[in-house]
């Protein structure tokens, strides 16, 4: 059994924990700020298939007394000299073979004000790792064979080794980007909340570069969507090709969908909001018209999951708000809204 922690977007933690709990041999031990802690006794390769987590680490240590003063840098150096790495290295090598002299990078972040920087944390930590291993430190995370992570909150430092070669949210298919494009792990979280199942039809009326649709297609769903920007449609098609899947994307106006009534099982969308993306028309009118169209094409037992920082503009005539919660994204706190059709009395 290994001890691990996953890193997520703020607000996504319970969703990631629920996805992780589906794996055989997984026991969730704690849900914390931007993290999910667990014990795992299953197949390591299964962890790499997680969709809603940003990154995944084998837990190496938990250090106390990590204060805000500069003397803490020397303490980190000392702690790192006693760090047990070799069992984690063995596990990491099961995912991808390592050379006898691998390179390593260090990621670090902290909560609260401190009299030292993340750059200084990395250098202090890396100095000791080089001493005990003989590995060569590289600053670029993408260039390291091994990534070590320090997550400092209050006076506790959590230390881990990335299980995969790269962060899990960094999907290979994500080649084309436009303003407002969703991180794949957030798109996957929206689909998880929507309870998307294989063979269902998933619609994204404002699809952008197609991240939600591609993640839906990878779940086995039929994915269709559109956008009023031809560049977005081209980007979505390019990303889908890179993912080796097919999605049905069209140039359209979300306020007048060319779809039959009740023809889609799930609607999942990152609606235009705030500074994320510009909308030519008045946002309030756009939301009113787009919501009416989404309600029209939704099947009787369907569900709608929307992401927006303008939840007050979302309005449906015969759909009930099932839940609403905030996440952190683009430096703002948009809400995820979940709707289902009200049962007739």
C-alpha positions in Angstrom: 0.0 0.0 0.0 1.3 3.4 -0.9 0.5 6.8 0.6 -0.3 9.5 -2.0 -1.9 12.8 -2.5 -3.6 14.4 -5.5 -3.5 18.1 -6.3 -6.7 19.7 -7.7 -8.4 23.0 -8.4 -9.9 24.6 -5.3 -13.6 23.5 -5.2 -12.9 20.4 -7.2 -11.5 18.4 -4.3 -14.7 16.4 -3.4 -15.2 15.6 -7.1 -11.6 14.3 -7.4 -12.0 12.3 -4.2 -15.2 10.7 -5.6 -13.4 9.7 -8.8 -10.4 8.3 -7.0 -12.7 6.3 -4.6 -14.0 4.4 -7.6 -10.6 2.6 -8.0 -10.2 -0.7 -6.3 -7.7 -0.6 -3.5 -8.2 3.2 -2.9 -9.0 4.6 0.5 -9.5 8.3 0.8 -8.0 9.5 4.1 -8.4 13.3 3.9 -9.8 16.1 1.7 -7.8 19.3 2.2 -7.3 22.6 0.4 -6.5 21.7 -3.2 -5.5 18.2 -2.2 -6.9 14.7 -1.7 -5.0 12.3 0.4 -5.3 8.5 0.1 -3.9 5.0 0.6 -3.7 2.9 -2.5 -3.2 -0.9 -2.9 -4.2 -1.3 -6.5 -2.4 -1.2 -9.8 -0.3 2.0 -10.3 -1.2 2.3 -14.0 -4.8 2.8 -13.1 -3.9 6.0 -11.3 -2.7 7.5 -14.5 -6.3 7.3 -15.9 -7.7 9.7 -13.4 -9.3 12.6 -15.2 -10.3 15.2 -12.6 -7.0 15.6 -10.7 -4.3 18.0 -11.8 -1.4 16.0 -10.5 -0.6 13.0 -8.4 2.2 12.4 -6.0 3.7 9.6 -3.9 3.8 11.1 -0.4 7.4 11.1 0.9 7.2 13.1 4.2 5.2 15.5 6.3 7.4 18.1 8.1 6.4 20.3 10.9 7.8 23.7 12.1 8.0 25.2 8.7 7.7 28.9 9.8 7.7 32.1 7.9 11.3 33.2 8.8 14.3 32.8 6.6 15.9 30.4 9.0 13.4 27.9 7.7 15.4 27.5 4.5 18.2 25.9 6.5 15.7 23.7 8.2 14.3 22.5 4.9 17.8 21.6 3.8 18.3 19.6 6.9 15.0 17.8 6.6 15.7 17.0 3.0 19.0 15.2 3.9 17.0 12.6 5.8 14.3 12.2 3.1 13.6 8.6 2.1 13.4 8.5 -1.7 14.3 5.0 -2.9 11.0 3.2 -2.4 9.2 6.0 -4.3 11.9 5.8 -7.0 11.2 2.1 -7.4 7.4 2.8 -7.7 8.0 5.7 -10.1 10.2 3.4 -12.3 7.2 1.0 -12.7 5.5 3.8 -14.7 8.6 4.7 -16.8 12.1 3.3 -16.5 14.7 5.7 -15.1 18.4 6.0 -15.9 21.0 5.4 -13.2 21.6 9.2 -13.0 18.2 10.9 -13.5 17.6 14.6 -13.5 15.1 16.1 -11.1 13.1 19.3 -10.8 11.3 20.8 -7.7 7.9 22.4 -7.5 7.0 24.5 -4.5 4.2 26.6 -3.3 3.0 27.9 0.1 -0.1 29.5 1.7 0.4 32.7 3.7 3.1 35.4 3.9 6.8 34.3 4.2 10.2 35.9 4.2 11.5 33.7 1.5 10.4 32.9 -2.0 9.4 29.7 -3.8 12.7 30.0 -5.8 14.7 29.9 -2.6 12.7 26.9 -1.3 13.5 25.0 -4.5 17.2 25.7 -4.3 17.5 24.9 -0.6 15.7 21.6 -1.1 17.5 20.7 -4.4 20.9 21.2 -2.7 20.2 18.4 -0.2 18.7 16.1 -2.8 21.8 16.4 -5.0 23.9 15.6 -1.9 22.1 12.4 -1.0 21.4 11.1 -4.5 23.9 12.4 -6.9 21.1 13.4 -9.2 21.4 16.7 -11.3 18.9 19.4 -10.5 17.1 21.2 -13.5 15.0 24.3 -13.1 12.5 23.4 -15.9 9.9 21.0 -14.6 9.4 19.7 -18.2 13.1 18.7 -18.4 13.3 16.6 -15.2 13.1 12.9 -15.1 11.7 13.1 -11.6 9.6 15.9 -10.1 9.6 16.6 -6.3 6.8 18.7 -4.8 6.7 20.8 -1.6 3.3 22.0 -0.5 3.6 24.3 2.5 0.5 25.3 4.5 0.9 27.1 7.8 3.8 25.3 9.5 3.4 22.0 7.7 5.3 20.9 4.6 4.0 18.0 2.5 6.6 16.4 0.3 5.9 14.2 -2.7 7.3 12.6 -5.8 5.2 12.9 -9.0 4.0 9.5 -10.1 3.6 10.3 -13.8 6.2 11.9 -16.0 4.1 15.1 -16.4 1.0 16.6 -14.6 -2.1 14.6 -15.3 -4.0 17.7 -16.5 -1.5 18.2 -19.3 -3.3 16.1 -21.9 -1.3 15.5 -25.0 -4.3 16.4 -27.2 -4.4 19.9 -25.9 -2.5 21.5 -28.7 -4.7 24.5 -29.6 -5.6 27.2 -27.0 -7.9 30.2 -27.1 -8.8 32.7 -24.3 -11.2 31.0 -21.8 -10.1 27.5 -22.8 -10.8 25.1 -20.0 -8.1 23.0 -18.3 -9.0 19.3 -19.1 -9.2 18.3 -15.5 -11.9 21.0 -14.9 -13.8 19.9 -18.0 -13.6 16.3 -16.7 -15.0 17.4 -13.3 -18.0 19.1 -15.0 -18.7 15.8 -16.8 -18.3 13.8 -13.6 -20.9 16.0 -11.9 -23.2 15.6 -14.9 -22.9 11.8 -14.4 -22.1 11.3 -18.1 -22.3 7.6 -19.2 -21.1 5.9 -22.4 -23.6 6.1 -25.3 -25.2 9.3 -23.9 -25.3 12.4 -26.1 -23.4 15.3 -24.6 -23.8 18.8 -25.9 -21.6 21.9 -25.4 -23.3 24.8 -27.1 -20.3 27.1 -26.5 -17.5 24.6 -27.1 -14.5 26.8 -27.7 -11.5 24.6 -28.4 -13.5 21.5 -27.6 -12.1 20.4 -24.3 -15.4 19.3 -22.7 -16.5 17.5 -25.9 -13.2 15.6 -26.2 -13.3 14.6 -22.5 -16.9 13.4 -23.1 -15.9 11.4 -26.2 -13.1 9.8 -24.3 -15.7 8.6 -21.8 -17.5 6.9 -24.7 -20.3 9.5 -25.0 -21.5 11.0 -28.3 -20.1 14.5 -28.3 -21.6 17.4 -30.3 -21.3 21.1 -30.0 -20.6 24.4 -31.6 -19.3 27.9 -31.3 -19.8 31.3 -33.1 -16.0 31.6 -33.7 -14.6 29.8 -36.7 -11.2 29.8 -35.1 -12.6 27.9 -32.1 -14.2 25.3 -34.4 -10.9 24.8 -36.2 -9.1 24.5 -32.8 -11.6 22.0 -31.5 -11.3 19.8 -34.6 -7.5 19.9 -34.4 -7.5 18.9 -30.7 -10.0 16.1 -31.4 -7.8 14.8 -34.1 -4.8 14.9 -31.7 -6.9 12.9 -29.2 -7.8 10.3 -32.0 -11.5 10.7 -31.4 -14.4 12.2 -33.3 -16.6 15.0 -32.2 -19.4 16.8 -34.1 -18.7 20.5 -34.0 -20.4 23.2 -36.0 -20.3 27.0 -36.5 -23.5 28.2 -34.9 -25.3 30.6 -32.6 -26.0 29.1 -29.1 -29.2 31.1 -29.1 -30.6 29.2 -32.1 -29.4 25.6 -32.0 -30.0 23.5 -35.1 -31.1 20.6 -32.9 -34.4 18.8 -32.3 -36.4 19.2 -29.1 -35.3 16.7 -26.4 -32.4 15.3 -28.5 -29.5 15.5 -26.0 -29.0 13.6 -22.7 -26.5 16.0 -21.0 -25.5 19.6 -21.6 -22.2 20.6 -20.2 -20.7 24.0 -20.9 -18.3 26.7 -19.9 -20.5 29.7 -20.7 -19.0 33.1 -21.6 -18.4 35.1 -18.5 -16.5 38.1 -17.1 -13.1 38.9 -18.5 -12.6 35.3 -19.6 -13.9 35.9 -23.1 -15.7 38.7 -25.0 -19.3 38.4 -26.1 -20.5 40.8 -28.7 -24.1 40.8 -27.5 -25.5 41.8 -24.2 -24.6 39.0 -21.7 -28.0 39.1 -20.0 -29.9 38.6 -23.2 -27.4 36.1 -24.4 -27.9 34.0 -21.3 -31.7 34.2 -21.5 -31.8 33.1 -25.1 -29.1 30.4 -24.7 -30.8 29.0 -21.6 -34.1 28.7 -23.5 -32.4 26.8 -26.3 -30.6 24.4 -23.8 -33.9 23.7 -22.1 -35.6 23.0 -25.4 -33.1 20.4 -26.6 -32.6 18.7 -23.3 -34.2 15.2 -22.9 -36.9 14.6 -20.3 -34.5 12.9 -17.9 -31.5 15.1 -18.8 -29.1 17.2 -16.8 -27.3 20.5 -17.4 -24.0 21.5 -15.8 -22.8 25.0 -16.4 -19.7 26.9 -15.3 -20.0 30.7 -15.0 -19.2 33.6 -12.6 -22.6 35.1 -13.6 -25.0 32.5 -12.0 -27.7 35.1 -11.5 -28.1 35.3 -15.3 -28.8 31.6 -15.6 -32.6 31.0 -15.8 -34.7 28.0 -16.8 -38.5 27.8 -16.9 -38.9 24.1 -16.0 -35.5 23.0 -14.6 -34.6 22.8 -10.9 -31.3 23.9 -9.5 -29.9 20.7 -7.9 -26.6 22.2 -6.6 -24.3 25.2 -6.9 -20.7 25.5 -5.7 -17.7 27.8 -6.4 -14.3 26.8 -7.7 -11.2 28.8 -8.4 -10.4 29.4 -12.0 -8.7 32.2 -14.1 -8.0 34.1 -10.9 -11.8 34.3 -10.2 -14.4 32.2 -8.4 -17.0 31.0 -10.9 -19.8 28.7 -9.9 -20.7 25.2 -11.1 -24.5 25.0 -11.5 -26.3 21.7 -11.8 -29.9 21.5 -13.2 -32.4 18.7 -13.9 -35.9 18.7 -15.2 -38.6 19.1 -12.5 -41.0 16.2 -12.2 -44.5 17.0 -13.0 -46.9 16.8 -10.2 
